[in-house]
Amino acid sequence: SAIAVPGNLLQEPSWEGTALYPLYWGQSGEIGGVVNGRGGADGITFPVLGGEAQVWQDFSTVPGQNYAIRFAYFTGGARVLVSWDDRDVGVAEIPPDEGSYWHWGSFTAYASNTTSRINFKNLGPMFANVAMDGFSVTLSTDHPRIITQPSPFSVVAGGSAAFIVGVAGSPTLSY
């Protein structure tokens, strides 16, 4: 089973149990995938989009609110165009030499209507497939917070130290 994202507005976010025949996703182009396999970002079933293929889903939104978009994608050289309604939100890219693990894309979009459409399109080279998983769209009202405190440690004077901290919130955080 997939890892559930609290507040996710999408149906079938990981395509688990769909056997790649989802009820809520529209699709065009060449769509393959993995059913009950290994190595998904958050489950065991996920679509693989061929060159120029795309998947989309419509869902209810509140006009005037911002939404956080998150998804996993895998394949070196991948380029995924993310659109919200008729607006391009951004392109998530994986350099060709970093294709051996799942990457997470995060974007923010503004709702103008009571129903919105999220669309993911493979922009990679014609024969480059991109695996996708763990789709989520959540309302961006989550205040920033530290969820994992950095661990204390000592270093020799002049040495270097790295403090790793876990954060959550929206929009996408960086530090």
Buried (B, 14 or more C-beta within 10 A) or exposed (E): EBEEBEEBBBEBBBBBBBEBEBEBBEBEEEBEBBBEEEEBBBBBBBBBBBBEBBBBBBBEBEEEEBBBBBBBBBBBBBBBBBBBBEEEBBEBBBEEEEBEEBBEBBBBBBBEEEEBBBBBBBBBEEEBBBBBBBBBBBBBEBEEEEEEEEEEEEEEEEEEEEEEEEEEBBBBEEE
